[in-house]
Amino acid sequence: MNMAFIGDADPFTAAIPATKVELTVSCRNLLDRDTFSKSDPSKLFGRTEVIDNTLNPDFVRKFILDYFFEERQNLRFDLYDLDCKSDNLSKHDFLGQAFCTLGEIVGSLGSRLEKPLIGIPGKKCGTFIVRAEELSNCRVKVLMLQFCGNKLDKKDFFGKSDPFLVFYRSNEDGSFTICHKTEVVKNTLDPVWQAFKIPVRALCNGDYDRSIKVEVYDWDRDGGHDFIGEFSTSYREMSRSQSQFHIYEVLNPKKKGKKKKKYLNSGTPRGSRRNYSVTLMCVLLCCTIRLSGNPSQPTSLHYMSPYQLNDYAMALRAVGEIIQDYDSDKMFPALGFGAKLPPDGRVSHEFALNGNPQNPYCNGIEGVMEAYYQSLKSVRLYGPTHFSPVINHVARYASAVMDGSQYFILLIISDGVITDMAQTKESIVNAASLPMSIIIVGVGPAEFDEMIELDGDEERISSQGRYAERDIVQFVPFRDYIDRRGNHILSMARLAKEVLAEIPDQFLSYMRTRGIKPGPLPPPYTPCPPPAIHPLLTRRVSRI
């Protein structure tokens, strides 16, 4: 399988430190393209090892990527059945492909994403599974290990066994991720495997008490390897002993479960070692759009051109398409302000774009875009520009979930001068103690002095002598990021990178000041009837 990044590199933005994440890939129920054996898949990003004769591969080789929360990092995974030694993939059988973003993987429950493989018309290509884990810094960089076995179970009818070891590290949800596989030692019950070096980061990612499971198999040519047994250890356990050697009992749970009186174990591998020194986030995006001007006129910033997105739509899509990867159900409340509503022409600074004040939620960013376009046809745009009502709207619900299980992001898109500046400052100061951030995107040629003042980068915002507990506002004028050659995709990428760059730090600052740490993984989601309270209070948790 090969992995390719889709999208243009942006030389406009300077390089910034990135979080590194490790991707582990597995596949299930692949197409069998070999006549006399199973497929031999290899994968990803300059290729991994080839796994012979299996339709359910767990690839050992990892892929280390730089992760940027504020960028949409598109990934493509291609899977091939290797039929010869050629490096030319066109000479091998194509098994399928999967598309996703890195944010989609990180934002999935347990940072584990499962998608169907596609690409062969009329065929079910199987399932693609990828797990992401943030890499930590380890004081001990590399571990040298060597294992040998004694009196392993005999599995071959005409011989002994052909044993090999598979190492896994445990995950929070109780599953295991493969991290190493030894070579096969042929026809012996007392194997001595070659010594190998493994990064401590790959083995336990800096958690020295993390459980490490080792499975022992008897190799078979057809890929149906026989399970001999397993044992568990940890880096700390291996490091504690005065001796460099450790003896483990290999147990087969099935044999042990049968309560055979004579069954003790399935062998005793011995290992030696030598050291070499070489978070929870539920993002709730609340979209708020300032409506002004006649959208039927080309001079309006809301002009609905059949050929391209207007600035409001570009800003909404740029931020929303990245944020939605971290939302569990992709349902977003979308509000408008600055309009006269039908049927009586009442002026409103806080109304549902979809026309349903009881349920302002839209299905995905596409649903928000559709609600925005429909509202332009049904309301009459009208000033002035009030920010405080929509900030207070989100703050009410953020104040009800301050345990760290949810975090709110309010996106405000506006082209006008703020006419309730004092009230807006007070609302932001109050909101700074809540689990929320505010992104303000200014569109059009207007002066944005008031919006710049709300961005607390230079001076912390205050109201009536009270200072905001933390900086929660990021303001960006869209015009500064528009590509002069008219490349709207590049313009949106630049905008998103700038406005989302501060969100991770703002999120962490809230959690750290309150001593909130990531909790255990929530149970699998089970749909239930909607409760008789506002939907913002019942959002399912995603992880980042």
C-alpha positions in Angstrom: 0.0 0.0 0.0 1.3 3.5 -0.8 0.2 6.7 0.9 0.2 10.0 -0.9 -0.5 13.5 0.4 -3.1 15.3 -1.7 -2.9 19.1 -1.8 -0.5 21.9 -2.6 2.3 23.0 -0.2 1.9 26.5 0.9 5.1 28.6 0.9 3.2 31.5 2.2 3.3 30.4 5.8 6.4 30.0 7.9 7.3 26.6 9.4 6.2 26.2 13.0 6.9 23.4 15.5 4.6 20.4 14.9 3.3 17.6 17.0 4.5 14.3 15.6 2.0 11.4 15.4 2.6 7.8 14.5 0.2 6.0 12.2 -0.4 2.2 12.4 -2.3 0.6 9.6 -4.3 -2.7 9.4 -6.7 -4.2 6.8 -9.4 -6.7 7.1 -11.2 -9.0 4.6 -9.1 -8.0 1.6 -9.9 -9.1 -1.9 -8.0 -12.4 -2.7 -6.3 -11.7 -6.1 -4.0 -14.7 -5.9 -5.1 -18.0 -7.5 -3.1 -20.4 -5.3 -2.4 -18.4 -2.2 -3.6 -15.3 -0.3 -2.7 -11.8 -1.3 0.7 -10.3 -0.2 -0.1 -6.7 0.7 2.5 -3.9 1.2 1.7 -0.3 1.9 2.1 3.3 2.5 4.4 6.3 2.2 7.3 4.6 0.4 6.1 1.0 1.3 6.2 -1.2 4.3 7.1 -4.8 4.7 5.3 -7.4 2.6 3.1 -9.8 4.6 2.7 -13.1 2.8 -0.5 -15.0 2.3 -3.0 -13.0 4.4 -6.2 -11.1 3.9 -6.1 -9.5 7.3 -2.6 -7.8 7.6 -1.4 -5.9 10.6 1.6 -3.9 9.3 4.5 -3.4 11.7 6.2 -0.4 10.0 4.9 2.9 11.3 4.6 6.3 9.6 5.6 9.4 11.5 3.9 12.5 10.3 3.9 16.2 11.4 0.4 17.0 12.7 -1.0 20.6 12.5 -4.4 21.1 14.1 -5.0 24.2 11.9 -4.3 22.5 8.6 -6.4 20.1 6.5 -3.9 17.3 5.8 -5.3 15.0 3.2 -4.1 11.4 3.0 -4.6 8.6 0.5 -3.8 5.0 1.2 -3.3 2.6 -1.7 -3.1 -1.2 -1.2 -1.4 -3.6 -3.6 -0.9 -7.3 -3.8 2.8 -7.8 -4.7 3.4 -10.5 -7.4 7.0 -9.9 -8.1 10.1 -7.9 -7.0 9.5 -4.9 -9.2 9.2 -1.5 -7.6 6.8 -0.4 -10.3 3.3 -0.6 -8.7 1.6 -0.9 -12.1 3.0 -4.5 -12.2 1.2 -5.5 -9.1 -2.5 -6.1 -8.4 -4.4 -3.1 -7.0 -6.5 -4.1 -3.9 -8.2 -0.8 -3.1 -7.7 2.6 -1.5 -9.0 4.9 1.3 -9.1 8.6 1.6 -9.2 10.7 4.9 -7.5 13.6 6.7 -5.0 13.3 9.5 -7.4 15.4 11.6 -10.2 12.8 10.9 -8.0 10.1 12.3 -6.9 12.1 15.4 -10.4 13.2 16.0 -12.0 9.7 15.9 -12.9 7.8 19.0 -9.6 6.5 20.4 -7.8 8.1 17.5 -8.8 5.0 15.5 -10.5 5.4 12.1 -12.1 2.5 10.2 -13.2 3.0 6.5 -14.2 0.7 3.6 -11.6 0.3 0.9 -12.8 1.5 -2.5 -11.5 1.7 -6.0 -12.6 -1.5 -7.7 -16.1 -1.1 -9.2 -18.6 -3.7 -8.2 -16.3 -5.3 -5.6 -16.2 -5.1 -1.8 -12.5 -4.4 -1.2 -12.4 -4.9 2.6 -11.8 -2.6 5.5 -9.0 -0.2 6.2 -8.1 0.6 9.8 -5.6 3.3 10.9 -4.7 4.4 14.5 -2.8 7.6 15.4 -0.8 8.2 18.6 1.1 11.3 19.6 4.7 10.6 20.1 6.4 11.5 23.3 10.1 12.3 24.1 11.8 9.4 25.9 15.0 9.7 27.9 16.0 6.2 26.9 16.0 6.2 23.1 16.8 2.7 22.0 16.4 -0.7 23.6 18.4 -3.8 22.6 16.5 -7.0 23.1 17.2 -10.7 22.5 14.9 -13.6 23.2 15.3 -17.4 23.2 12.8 -20.1 23.9 12.8 -23.4 25.8 10.5 -26.4 25.3 7.9 -24.5 23.2 4.8 -26.5 22.0 5.2 -28.8 19.0 2.9 -27.6 16.2 4.1 -29.3 13.0 3.0 -32.9 12.2 6.3 -33.9 10.5 8.6 -31.6 12.4 8.8 -29.5 15.5 7.7 -25.8 15.3 8.9 -22.7 13.3 8.4 -20.1 16.0 8.4 -16.3 15.8 7.4 -13.5 18.2 5.0 -10.6 17.7 5.2 -7.6 20.1 2.2 -5.4 20.9 1.8 -2.3 23.1 -1.5 -1.7 24.9 -3.9 1.1 24.1 -6.4 3.0 26.4 -9.4 1.2 25.1 -7.9 -2.3 25.9 -6.8 -3.1 22.3 -3.2 -3.6 21.2 -1.0 -2.1 18.5 1.6 -4.2 16.8 5.1 -2.8 17.2 7.6 -5.5 16.3 7.9 -9.0 14.7 10.9 -11.2 14.9 12.3 -13.5 12.2 11.1 -17.1 12.0 13.5 -19.8 13.4 12.8 -23.1 11.6 12.2 -26.5 13.0 13.0 -26.1 16.7 11.3 -26.0 20.1 14.3 -24.1 21.6 14.7 -21.1 19.3 17.2 -18.3 19.6 16.1 -15.2 17.9 18.5 -12.6 16.6 19.1 -9.5 18.8 17.2 -6.4 17.7 17.1 -2.8 18.5 13.7 -1.1 18.9 13.0 2.6 19.8 11.5 2.8 23.3 9.0 5.2 21.8 7.8 2.4 19.5 7.6 -0.1 22.4 5.8 2.0 25.0 5.9 5.7 23.8 7.5 6.8 27.1 5.1 5.1 29.4 7.4 2.7 31.2 4.4 0.9 32.9 2.5 0.4 29.7 1.6 -3.3 29.2 3.6 -5.0 26.4 2.1 -8.3 25.1 4.2 -10.8 23.3 2.6 -13.6 21.2 4.4 -16.7 20.1 3.4 -18.3 16.8 4.4 -21.3 14.7 4.9 -20.1 11.1 2.9 -21.8 8.3 3.5 -21.2 4.6 -0.2 -20.6 3.9 -0.4 -17.7 6.4 -2.5 -19.6 8.9 0.1 -19.4 11.7 -0.6 -21.5 14.7 -0.9 -19.7 18.1 1.5 -21.2 20.7 0.9 -18.8 23.6 1.6 -15.4 25.0 3.1 -13.5 27.9 3.0 -9.8 29.1 5.7 -7.5 30.5 6.6 -3.8 30.6 9.6 -1.7 30.0 9.9 -1.0 33.8 9.6 -4.7 34.6 12.4 -5.5 32.1 14.5 -2.8 33.6 14.0 -3.7 37.3 15.9 -7.0 37.4 19.5 -7.1 38.7 20.1 -9.7 36.0 19.9 -8.8 32.3 17.9 -12.0 31.7 14.2 -12.4 32.3 12.2 -15.7 32.2 8.5 -15.6 31.1 5.9 -18.4 31.0 4.2 -18.7 27.7 0.5 -19.5 28.4 -2.2 -20.5 25.9 -5.5 -19.3 27.4 -7.5 -21.9 25.5 -5.4 -24.8 27.0 -5.4 -23.2 30.4 -9.2 -22.7 30.3 -9.7 -26.4 29.7 -8.2 -27.0 33.2 -6.0 -29.8 32.0 -4.2 -31.1 35.1 -0.9 -31.7 33.2 -0.9 -28.3 31.5 1.7 -25.9 33.0 2.7 -23.7 30.1 3.6 -23.7 26.4 7.3 -22.8 26.9 9.5 -20.4 28.6 11.1 -17.6 26.5 14.0 -15.8 28.1 14.8 -12.2 27.2 17.8 -10.0 27.7 17.9 -6.2 27.3 20.3 -3.3 27.0 19.5 0.4 27.0 21.0 2.9 24.6 21.0 6.6 25.3 20.9 8.0 21.9 -5.8 15.0 24.9 -9.8 15.0 25.6 -11.5 17.5 23.3 -15.1 17.7 22.1 -15.1 20.6 19.6 -18.5 22.3 19.2 -18.3 24.7 16.4 -20.9 27.5 16.5 -21.1 29.4 13.3 -22.3 33.0 13.4 -22.6 35.2 10.2 -23.2 38.9 10.0 -25.7 39.6 7.3 -25.4 42.9 5.4 -25.9 44.3 1.9 -28.1 43.1 -1.0 -26.9 39.5 -1.9 -28.4 39.9 -5.4 -26.0 42.6 -6.3 -22.3 41.8 -7.3 -21.1 44.6 -5.0 -22.4 42.7 -1.9 -20.0 40.6 0.0 -22.9 38.0 0.2 -23.3 37.9 -3.6 -24.2 34.4 -4.6 -22.1 34.0 -7.8 -22.7 30.8 -9.8 -18.9 30.6 -10.5 -17.2 31.1 -7.1 -17.7 31.3 -3.3 -18.1 34.7 -1.7 -15.8 35.7 1.1 -18.3 34.6 3.8 -18.7 31.2 2.3 -14.9 30.7 1.8 -14.2 31.7 5.4 -17.0 29.4 6.7 -15.7 26.4 4.6 -12.0 27.0 5.4 -12.5 26.9 9.1 -15.4 24.5 9.2 -13.9 21.7 7.1 -11.0 21.4 9.5 -13.0 21.7 12.8 -15.6 19.2 11.8 -13.0 16.4 11.9 -13.0 16.8 15.7 -16.8 16.8 16.2 -18.4 13.5 16.9 -21.7 13.9 15.1 -20.9 16.7 12.7 -24.0 18.7 13.8 -23.3 22.5 14.0 -25.6 25.3 15.3 -25.5 28.2 12.8 -26.7 31.7 13.8 -27.1 34.9 11.9 -27.2 38.5 13.3 -28.1 41.8 11.7 -31.3 41.1 9.8 -35.1 41.7 9.7 -36.9 38.4 10.0 -40.2 37.5 8.3 -43.1 37.8 8.7 -43.1 41.0 10.7 -39.7 42.5 9.9 -38.4 42.1 13.5 -34.7 43.1 13.8 -32.6 40.2 15.3 -29.0 39.8 16.4 -29.3 36.2 17.2 -31.4 33.9 14.9 -31.1 30.4 13.4 -29.9 30.4 9.9 -32.0 27.3 9.1 -35.1 29.1 10.3 -35.7 26.8 13.3 -35.0 28.6 16.6 -35.7 25.4 18.6 -33.0 23.4 16.7 -30.5 25.6 14.9 -28.3 22.6 14.1 -27.1 21.9 10.6 -25.7 18.6 9.3 -22.0 19.2 8.6 -20.4 22.2 7.0 -22.4 21.5 3.8 -25.6 21.9 5.9 -24.4 25.2 7.3 -23.5 26.4 3.8 -27.0 25.5 2.6 -28.7 27.2 5.6 -26.6 30.3 4.9 -27.6 30.5 1.3 -31.3 29.9 2.1 -31.3 32.6 4.8 -30.1 35.1 2.2 -33.3 34.5 0.3 -35.7 34.7 3.3 -34.4 37.6 5.5 -33.7 41.3 4.9 -30.1 42.2 5.8 -30.0 45.0 8.3 -27.6 46.7 10.7 -26.2 47.5 13.3 -23.5 44.9 14.2 -23.9 43.4 17.7 -21.5 40.7 18.8 -22.5 40.3 22.5 -25.8 38.4 21.9 -24.2 35.5 20.0 -21.2 35.4 22.4 -23.6 35.2 25.4 -25.6 32.5 23.5 -22.6 30.2 23.3 -21.4 31.1 26.8 -24.7 30.0 28.4 -24.2 26.5 27.2 -20.4 26.4 27.8 -21.1 27.4 31.4 -23.1 24.2 31.9 -20.2 21.8 30.9 -17.1 23.0 32.7 -15.8 19.5 33.5 -13.5 19.3 30.4 -15.8 17.0 28.5 -16.7 19.6 25.9 -15.0 22.7 24.4 -16.8 25.3 22.3 -15.5 27.2 19.4 -17.5 30.2 18.2 -16.8 31.3 14.6 -18.0 34.9 13.9 -17.8 36.2 10.3 -18.5 39.9 9.9 -17.8 42.9 7.6 -18.9 45.7 9.9 -17.9 48.0 12.7 -18.9 46.6 16.1 -21.7 48.8 17.6 -21.9 47.2 21.0 -18.2 47.3 21.9 -18.6 47.7 25.6 -21.1 44.9 25.9 -18.9 42.7 23.7 -15.9 43.3 25.9 -17.9 42.4 29.0 -19.1 39.2 27.3 -15.6 38.1 26.3 -14.2 38.8 29.8 -17.0 36.6 31.2 -16.5 33.9 28.6 -12.7 33.7 29.2 -13.3 31.6 32.3 -15.4 29.1 30.3 -14.4 26.2 28.0 -14.7 28.2 24.7 -12.7 30.1 22.1 -13.8 32.8 19.7 -12.6 33.1 16.1 -13.5 36.4 14.3 -13.0 36.6 10.6 -13.3 40.1 9.1 -14.3 40.2 5.4 -14.4 43.1 3.0 -12.5 46.4 2.9 -13.7 48.0 6.2 -11.5 49.1 9.0 -11.4 46.5 11.8 -9.9 48.5 14.6 -12.5 47.2 17.1 -12.0 43.6 16.2 -8.2 43.9 16.5 -8.7 45.3 20.0 -10.7 42.2 20.9 -7.8 40.0 20.0 -5.8 39.9 23.2 -2.4 39.1 21.8 -0.9 42.6 22.5 -3.0 43.5 25.6 -5.4 41.4 27.6 -8.9 42.6 27.1 -10.7 44.2 30.1 -14.2 45.4 31.0 -15.0 47.7 34.0 -11.7 47.0 35.6 -11.8 43.2 35.2 -9.3 41.5 32.9 -10.0 38.4 30.9 -8.7 35.3 32.7 -7.0 34.2 29.4 -6.9 35.1 25.7 -9.7 33.4 23.9 -10.1 35.6 20.8 -8.3 35.3 17.5 -9.1 37.9 14.9 -8.0 37.7 11.2 -8.9 40.0 8.3 -9.5 37.6 5.4 -8.2 40.1 2.8 -4.6 39.6 4.2 -4.7 35.9 3.2 -6.4 36.0 -0.3 -4.1 34.7 -3.0 -3.5 37.4 -5.6 -3.6 34.8 -8.4 -7.2 34.0 -7.5 -6.5 30.5 -6.1 -9.4 30.2 -3.6 -8.3 26.9 -2.3 -4.9 28.4 -1.3 -6.7 31.4 0.2 -8.9 29.2 2.4 -5.9 27.1 3.5 -4.0 30.2 4.5 -6.9 31.6 6.5 -7.6 28.4 8.3 -3.9 28.0 9.2 -3.9 31.4 10.8 -7.2 31.5 12.7 -6.9 27.9 14.1 -3.2 28.1 15.2 -4.0 29.4 18.7 -6.9 27.0 19.4 -4.8 24.0 20.8 -3.0 26.4 23.3 -6.3 28.0 24.4 -7.9 24.6 24.9 -4.9 23.4 27.0 -4.7 26.6 29.0 -8.3 26.0 30.2 -7.7 22.4 31.1 -4.4 23.0 32.8 -5.6 25.9 35.0 -8.4 23.7 36.2 -6.3 20.6 36.7 -8.4 18.6 34.2 -6.7 15.6 32.7 -7.8 13.3 29.9 -10.1 10.7 31.2 -10.6 7.1 30.0 -12.2 6.4 26.6 -16.0 6.7 26.6 -18.0 3.6 25.8 -19.1 3.0 22.2 -21.8 5.5 21.1 -25.4 4.2 21.2 -28.0 6.4 19.6 -30.8 7.5 22.0 -33.9 9.6 21.7 -33.2 13.4 21.9 -33.6 14.8 25.4 -35.9 17.7 26.3 -33.0 20.1 26.7 -30.9 22.2 24.3 -28.8 20.0 22.0 -25.6 21.8 23.0 -25.8 20.1 26.4 -25.9 16.5 25.0 -23.1 16.3 22.6 -21.1 13.1 22.4 -17.4 13.4 23.2 -14.6 13.1 20.6 -10.9 12.8 21.4 -7.9 14.6 20.2 
